[in-house]
Amino acid sequence: MIIDEFEWQCESQRLEEVTKELIKQAYEVGDLKQALRTDTLETQRALWEDTGSVSIINGLDQIADFMQSIQLIKEQKAGHEFNKKLEEQYKRMLLSPYFGRIDFLEEGEALAEKCYIGIANLISDDYNFLIYDWRAPISSMFYDYEIGDASYTCPEGLISGKLTMKRQYKIENGKIEYMFDSNLKIDDEILQSLLGKSSDSKMKAIVTTIQREQNKVIRNDSYKNLIVQGPAGSGKTSIALHRIAYLLYKYRNKITSKNIVIFSPNNIFNEYISNVLPQLGEENMCQTTFKDYMHEALGNEFQKEGYCEMMEYIFNAKHESSYLIRIDNIRFKSSMQFVDVLKGFVAHLETVNKNFKDIIIRNQLVISANEIHELYSKDYIRLPLKKKLQKIQERLLFLLEPYEKKMVEEKIAELEESGDYVDSREIIERSKVIVKDEMSPITYEIDKMTRFNLVDSYKDFYKDLEIFLERANVKYDDKKITQIKNYTLENLRAGRLDYEDQIAILYLKNATGDRPKTSEIQYIIIDEAQDYTPLQYEIFHQLFGQAHKTILGDIDQSINPFMNVGDYRNITQIFEKDNTCVLNLTKSYRSTMEITQFARGILNNKVTEGYVKRRGEEPKVIGCLDKTSIRESILEDIKVCRNRGYKSIGIITKTIGEAEEVYDALKDSVNVKKIVSDEDEYVNDIVIISAYLAKGLEFDVVMIYNAGQEMYSGDEDRLLLYTACTRALHVLCIYYIGSLSPLLMSEY
Ligand SMILES: Nc1ncnc2c1ncn2[C@@H]1O[C@H](COP(=O)(O)OP(=O)(O)OP(=O)(O)O)[C@@H](O)[C@H]1O
């Protein structure tokens, strides 16, 4: 709706007033920050000069003063940091104080309240809300309602009324660029103009255009665990980050960013998303990857296969004789049945008859085997296996102490009497060594009875695998299981741990009680959730059972055909069913309509809705004679795209091996970077990257390197190719040699 001149004047005047208030408050905060800094320096100086060196000789008062000053410095520093952040927020707000307005007429009131919505609250000295934070309860109506009946929930309960107006603004550098009233949802026009831009170097906040279905996820508080399924580009990662910002606002007195952890697919992605929360005025949460956590937990004892190594094997080693066995191995260990079988094994470990023995010293019974068994099966029954054995060991060593002490005393007396030693210290040391020697068979026995070796135990599991399969009622193919057993045992004996075995060993480690304390983590976010196996979800549950979980993924983007979640029902089986809810997102935002339709064709999914109708050019599918001609086409297309102003170009290969090859072929002709490890840095330029490392990222232009039939032939490659194509915002070029992949031939 067009806005008349009078309205423009009113809005411009209001913006001026708000800007003045922002400047005033920014100065106040700046002064306060400076004062706190001066105070801190002064306290530090006083502490140094007045207190001098702290010593107990100067009396307890001095120590008390010292501690008080330290506490004061801490508080002053925290105050300074807080005000520094506020000052930065004011600076950001001055550029664009708000982006939306709703006029809300509450039931029973005569006048509608004008609510301006921005990235943070601005409250005047007389307690008027000049701007509402987008996360405030009242602001939810901006995302949820059109003109007409509306309501929101706040601590006082449900507030109902009517939205009489909804306005959107684009304010840049403190000036209104445009504004318009929208009767409908957050207008497609603004959304399309945002989406039509060239991609930034990092993911950006979408606070001005959050959609209703996205808002539902961001603010959902009804369930402990949320599973969010959404197609490529539906904003899952964006939502996850905005949800974190929302939680930090809503529970600001209870949690900080340190209480939230996000599991990302890799460190490239971690870097890519690292700007969103700071843009929203919040500190980043803890970011990690499953692989990093797992490798740290398992230590360096074994030769561990990396995630990329496994992916390269899956795509490159089809000709190897053991390939099919390895694939069966991955499939089996990624199945829900494997979780049940492994759980059964853990339960068995608890009950297995431990070979406890009487502890006897010099014919004296210290503790009988039965008594040790009592400790194991009664006193420490509630502890997990490893902890239980540790406790027993501590207890036995404690019981030995008086015997040992007495034996040392006797030995000292004996040596003194012998007259062979003159130095009493030497006599003591010598006596201790002799007694230790005498005791060593007993301590060895204790160690043996209470030792728990994770990998040995994992080997035992395979030795009797059929028994555990039967106990868990799992039907199995004898031949396959024998092959899996032999394959795994051979690897373990050689000190090699395949990626899928690392997950299983980590599970065992946690299940037997050797796991880190994670009670401070109250929220966890798992992005790209489709690529975790049920066993990995068990591990998340083991580690963060107490935490609220937001799990976001797209089953159609399972980049590993053999190792994925399979079905979200597997997750609900693991977490508390009645506290877990699955929400679906239905719309894609990233790509043009043409690219989205083309990509959905790969899934044999003809769609006419479920995406923003942003128009672009049809994807180009270019047949090439050989690799040299692909190279030439790519170089030509890079030139064209650069001239059209596109910044980021992703040349997507199937594997890292292929990415290296393409990099070598292109590097002398154009300035390209390669991303060939999950530790590499994200760059917003021309990059060569394998499809499985590109998941979650996006590029203005995507060039799929060689989508010939040889590369993407069967169903197993379908989702990988789909994921690669859906990384494109504006342009998609597909090159191939020989015949085109049949996956790209569907009528979309
Ligand atoms: N409401 C929105 N307003 C503006 N842009 C949006 C909105 N939702 C999503 N986007 C944009 O769409 C793109 C895709 O978002 P995002 O990466 O969060 O989606 P995703 O579902 O995690 O994607 P994928 O599963 O394909 O990795 C991003 O550029 C994001 O900024």
The ligand as an SDF file (V2000), in Angstrom:
LIG
                    3D

 31 33  0  0  0  0  0  0  0  0999 V2000
   12.8440  -15.7920    6.2090 N   0  0  0  0  0  0  0  0  0  0  0  0
   13.9000  -15.5850    5.4440 C   0  0  0  0  0  0  0  0  0  0  0  0
   14.1800  -14.3510    4.9970 N   0  0  0  0  0  0  0  0  0  0  0  0
   15.2630  -14.1150    4.2150 C   0  0  0  0  0  0  0  0  0  0  0  0
   16.1120  -15.0440    3.8470 N   0  0  0  0  0  0  0  0  0  0  0  0
   15.8940  -16.2970    4.2710 C   0  0  0  0  0  0  0  0  0  0  0  0
   14.7850  -16.6370    5.0870 C   0  0  0  0  0  0  0  0  0  0  0  0
   14.8430  -17.9420    5.3700 N   0  0  0  0  0  0  0  0  0  0  0  0
   15.9450  -18.4030    4.7530 C   0  0  0  0  0  0  0  0  0  0  0  0
   16.5690  -17.4190    4.0970 N   0  0  0  0  0  0  0  0  0  0  0  0
   17.7920  -17.5130    3.3030 C   0  0  0  0  0  0  0  0  0  0  0  0
   17.7610  -18.7370    2.5990 O   0  0  0  0  0  0  0  0  0  0  0  0
   19.0520  -19.2940    2.5250 C   0  0  0  0  0  0  0  0  0  0  0  0
   19.0120  -20.6910    3.0900 C   0  0  0  0  0  0  0  0  0  0  0  0
   18.9260  -20.6300    4.4900 O   0  0  0  0  0  0  0  0  0  0  0  0
   19.5850  -21.7550    5.3880 P   0  0  0  0  0  0  0  0  0  0  0  0
   20.9740  -22.0320    4.9460 O   0  0  0  0  0  0  0  0  0  0  0  0
   19.3470  -21.3700    6.7820 O   0  0  0  0  0  0  0  0  0  0  0  0
   18.6600  -22.9690    4.9630 O   0  0  0  0  0  0  0  0  0  0  0  0
   18.8180  -24.5150    5.3060 P   0  0  0  0  0  0  0  0  0  0  0  0
   17.4470  -25.0520    5.3850 O   0  0  0  0  0  0  0  0  0  0  0  0
   19.6960  -24.6880    6.4740 O   0  0  0  0  0  0  0  0  0  0  0  0
   19.5230  -24.9900    3.9820 O   0  0  0  0  0  0  0  0  0  0  0  0
   20.2050  -26.3920    3.6050 P   0  0  0  0  0  0  0  0  0  0  0  0
   19.4790  -27.4890    4.2980 O   0  0  0  0  0  0  0  0  0  0  0  0
   20.0200  -26.4380    2.1350 O   0  0  0  0  0  0  0  0  0  0  0  0
   21.6400  -26.2730    3.9670 O   0  0  0  0  0  0  0  0  0  0  0  0
   19.9790  -18.3640    3.2750 C   0  0  0  0  0  0  0  0  0  0  0  0
   20.5750  -17.4820    2.3610 O   0  0  0  0  0  0  0  0  0  0  0  0
   19.0290  -17.5890    4.1750 C   0  0  0  0  0  0  0  0  0  0  0  0
   19.5330  -16.2960    4.4720 O   0  0  0  0  0  0  0  0  0  0  0  0
  1  2  1  0
  2  3  1  0
  2  7  2  0
  3  4  2  0
  4  5  1  0
  5  6  2  0
  6  7  1  0
  6 10  1  0
  7  8  1  0
  8  9  2  0
  9 10  1  0
 10 11  1  0
 11 12  1  0
 11 30  1  0
 12 13  1  0
 13 14  1  0
 13 28  1  0
 14 15  1  0
 15 16  1  0
 16 17  2  0
 16 18  1  0
 16 19  1  0
 19 20  1  0
 20 21  2  0
 20 22  1  0
 20 23  1  0
 23 24  1  0
 24 25  2  0
 24 26  1  0
 24 27  1  0
 28 29  1  0
 28 30  1  0
 30 31  1  0
M  END
$$$$
